[in-house]
Amino acid sequence: MSTDAARPTPDGTDVMASLDDEGPESRLVIADISRDEAWVSVTEAAATPLSAWR
């Protein structure tokens, strides 16, 4: 997986998040489904709670 940042496209993106609870630990996955290979994942324990973003 590449860690290079990409510039946003002018026509917009389609980003979504999901909690994947299959496997030994739950993971938060954030993906831009309008682009190939544009996603990031962290363990649920390492994810910042929504209340901390406010």
C-alpha positions in Angstrom: 0.0 0.0 0.0 1.3 3.4 -1.0 1.4 6.2 1.6 1.8 9.0 -0.9 -0.9 11.7 -0.5 -2.9 12.4 -3.6 -4.4 15.8 -4.6 -8.2 15.9 -4.5 -9.9 15.7 -7.9 -12.1 18.7 -8.9 -15.1 16.5 -9.7 -15.3 15.3 -6.0 -15.0 12.0 -4.2 -17.2 9.4 -2.6 -15.7 8.7 0.9 -17.2 6.3 3.4 -16.2 4.6 6.7 -16.9 1.2 8.1 -16.1 -0.8 11.2 -14.8 -4.2 10.1 -15.2 -6.6 13.0 -14.1 -9.8 11.2 -10.8 -11.3 12.4 -9.0 -11.1 15.7 -9.6 -7.3 16.2 -12.1 -4.7 14.9 -10.7 -2.1 12.4 -12.0 1.3 11.2 -11.7 1.5 7.4 -12.0 4.8 5.6 -12.1 4.6 1.8 -12.7 6.8 -1.3 -14.7 4.4 -3.3 -14.4 6.6 -6.4 -10.7 5.7 -6.7 -8.7 2.5 -6.7 -6.5 1.8 -3.7 -7.6 4.9 -1.8 -8.2 3.7 1.7 -6.7 3.7 5.2 -7.3 1.4 8.1 -6.6 1.5 11.9 -7.5 -0.7 14.8 -10.7 0.3 16.6 -8.6 0.9 19.8 -6.3 3.4 17.9 -9.2 5.3 16.2 -10.1 8.7 17.6 -13.6 8.7 19.1 -16.1 10.9 17.3 -16.7 13.0 20.4 -13.0 14.0 20.4 -13.4 15.5 16.9 -16.1 17.9 18.0 
